[in-house]
Amino acid sequence: ETGVTQTPRHLVMGMTNKKSLKCEQHLGHNAMYWYKQSAKKPLELMFVYSLEERVENNSVPSRFSPECPNSSHLFLHLHTLQPEDSALYLCASSQDLGQETQYFGPGTRLLVL
Amino acid sequence: AQKVTQAQTEISVVEKEDVTLDCVYETRDTTYYLFWYKQPPSGELVFLIRRNSFDEQNEISGRYSWNFQKSTSSFNFTITASQVVDSAVYFCALSGNRGSTPGRLYFGRGTQLTVWP
């Protein structure tokens, strides 16, 4: 049973569109993460939030803009994306930063046309 | 540097066979954790196990077992009597206490396991 939900599950957007991915965790965790998973590439950590503060921005292009309004919600705002941004975007949460287990949501499959 | 290597890109077995997924890691940390996740076709990464670097006892959970050997920096995963539902991509990951973000997970590239009926 997953305590991390993501919406939408699938998204198709044009390069000029603006969209947002939403992640919600129901586990009472304090840390949340965005990952990108492209075909044939390893999982890439994009952003890390702890207690609503961003603690890591892993050289992600500015067309990806994260937002963490509270410890239960995490957004990824998308604008002027490129076709190579098509991927599975995974959200995760953990009790705190540190060597804690991360629990993942089902992901959003994004296709940029 | 933290690194996880899963040399097996794809493995195919027939149902009821045993299969072992290899994981080799590199770290300079004295305290670290190792993880295994399963990713079925639906996409979600499902947590399977977390192991502390000080605990080298092997673990068994149903048909799953894990062999942790610090001497060879390996944390291998065995599925006994495999089933079709075990078909998924399996990721090994490492979390150390150094680096810019404590507890950051370093993933291997994953092993695609296909179990045929």
Interface residues (C-beta under 8 A of the other chain):
Chain A: T2 P42 L43 L45 V48 V55 E56 L88 L90 A92 S94 L97 G98 Q99 E100 T101 Q102 Y103 F104 G105 P106 G107 R109
Chain B: T31 Y32 Y33 F35 Y37 S42 G43 E44 L45 V46 F47 R50 F91 S95 G96 N97 S100 T101 P102 G103 R104 L105 F107 G108 R109 G110
